[in-house]
Amino acid sequence: MNTLLYTDVEQELRASVRQALDRPAGGDASRALFAGIGCAGLAVPEEFGGAGASWREAAVVAEEVGRAAAPVPWLGSVLGTAALLSAGAGDLLPAVASGGLLAVLVLPLSTPPGAPVPATVRADGQALTGTVTPVADARDAGLLIVPTPDGLYAVDAAHAEQTPVTALDQTRPLSTVTFSSAPATRLGDAAAAGEAWRAALRVGAAVLAGEQLGVADWCLSSTVDYVKARYQFARPVGSFQAVKHRLAQLWVEVTQARAVARYAAGCVADRDPDAPVAASLAQAHCGPVAVRAAEECVQLHGGIGFTWEHRAHWYLKRAKAAAIALGTATQHRAVLGELVSLPPR
Amino acid sequence: MQTDELTGRVREFLAAHDPAATDRLDFLRARFDAGLAWVSFPVGLGGLGLPRAAQPVVDAAFAAAGAPDNDPRRIGIGLGMAAPTILRHGTDEQRRRWLRPLWTGEEVWCQLFSEPGAGSDLAALGTRAVPGAGPDGLDGWIVNGQKVWTSMAHQARWAILLARTDPDLPKHQGITYFVCDLTHPGVEVRPLRQLTGEAEFNEVFLTDVWIPDGYRLGGTGDGWRVAQTTLMNERVAIGGGAVPREAGMIGALARTWRERPELRSPAAHDALMKLWVAAEAGRLAATRLREQLAAGQPGAEGSAVKYAFARLNQEVSGFELELLGADGLTYEDWTMRRPSHVDWENRSPGYRYLRARGNSIEGGTSEILCNIIAERVLGLPPEPRADKDIAWKDLPR
């Protein structure tokens, strides 16, 4: 049953993830998340060494990653794992599920929904040549999953050249990945590559919505806390209706985003026929909500919210970049129109 | 009581009272007397003392047998607001007198709360009730004042009424809750024509209307507390059942888009899809709220659902008119009519646009809902109150 509520197990998972991410250094948090509490294998079936849970639980992890604006490669891992699962790469999955091997999908992070497999990397026998940019989370990857028009390939990260990109979102590392006759393992033919590509984009959109929900939720709750404590004109600024109503409206939007994100996670977890609609709906709705929440967070914090010292800017940058990642709301609305028989012309 | 046992009781009842062969009113009275009316009410008052969740099973079993219903849309105020208040605050005599004909629909109820000078600030109401003897020398109250936005007053026999009994106390303290017999002399009901051209509502003028003291619900001066039962039940009633995708106004807009390709343009398409996404987000949020309530997790999300619904209806209906172009310049009919309910589906786009303006005003304005969310959900400080410790008669107005 596709419930929109959280199960008790999911709430326990949330608590563990929150604890794991509550560390000063990002590297430690990654290890704790992937291997320590076993998030890496959440959506991987038990026969491949995974936890046999689903993308629903992966989305709960994403919520916490978003809430912490944690610089952990969760989105990259979700995209890579979704592609490997689609391709049935049984020999690679156990290492990935254990948290020992981070497999990341090599795609431009701004790839819109419905885009074809890019032709920027070509296969020549068992060697790949080409460049993809900007790729998220590849910096820490051990294995790069590369979709090409000829087929799906896996490349040892050591055989690719990476140039860091100065990213708008400082919490999600981007790089340019270049292959120069890099030795590669073929995981599937062109059809399998296309299938893995579409599956990864769909799962990625749904899980990213969880992250956006987490970002929005943190922005709302931290702003509410702030306006209760901040006094001007001898009153908490949160007692002014102009401020209260903005936050009430934001709460309504976050409440809706939670329902939409949960629906999308449930649909991709259950391979529901409505999953393509649910995933694009989630990006069309949750992306803009997270951006608005972060912008309101900066505004309602006043001067302190504009400083480098305050965390608000991490969330603003994360939200804005996430709204472009895997397609903008406008691009997802266009796709939705086709999916629900509301054609543009 | 298990579901099986409950449906068994309905079966037994139907065996003894064939819906096809029984007079409608006799059938409904018998259903009430069997405790199968509102099963969450006590035994003897139309119920079996069961949880509210048991009601849909009973209603479905009666509907499946083709039994007559009590036309709940016509008596919504009685069922949703008057009845829970009478049950909670009424005397045994009051419950016995009023609940049965209320449920069967023999007696329609309306609500005399809002006044021209007391809208969002309901507690500021100024309709006065002073002690006075009736025609037979019976103890009671003489009521004078004006009420507004009263749906069904032109068909109702009874009204729940808030009136001020002590103007020297602060506004929340001097109010008393009454039941008013609308057949009494001095009650004048006038249609209140609204901007759609028709009149769903009324104005009610009360001039020296006598109310026996036995029609008081709760103590003198206790009316505000009693009214909380009424108002809480109004918000619960908004919940409703699960709705499918593209239900409501977005469905009408989507139909227009599909049937009239000549209206399409790229800019209009993105605007359409923004509204489609907003409608779907609102629908899923309402679905999640129902799941929360069913799981016993109380949610203040009801205010959020109502707020979002009003905004969406207004945006969708406004866009639909513009999309229609020349057709958007027309209106169905300005003839004054008296509809008993709002019909979004079968009315014109112009009507939908105009009627939707009321959605953010009726049943709590969007501004008041934002205050409720901010204060009760987010815990933000309340508005500074200038009227809290001042006698009602001394309030600025």
Interface residues (C-beta under 8 A of the other chain):
Chain A: T3 L4 L5 V224 V227 K228 R235 P236 G238 S239 Q241 V243 K244 H245 L247 A248 Q249 W251 V252 T255 Q256 A257 R258 A259 V260 R262 Y263 L281 A284 H285 T330 R333 A334 L336 G337 V340 S341 L342 P343 P344 R345
Chain B: A254 W257 R258 P261 R264 P266 H269 D270 L272 M273 K274 W276 V277 A278 E280 A281 G282 L284 A285 T287 R288 E291 Q292 A295 Q297 E301 A304 Y307 A308 E367 L369 C370 N371 I373 A374 E375 V377 L378 G379 L380 P381 P382 E383 P384
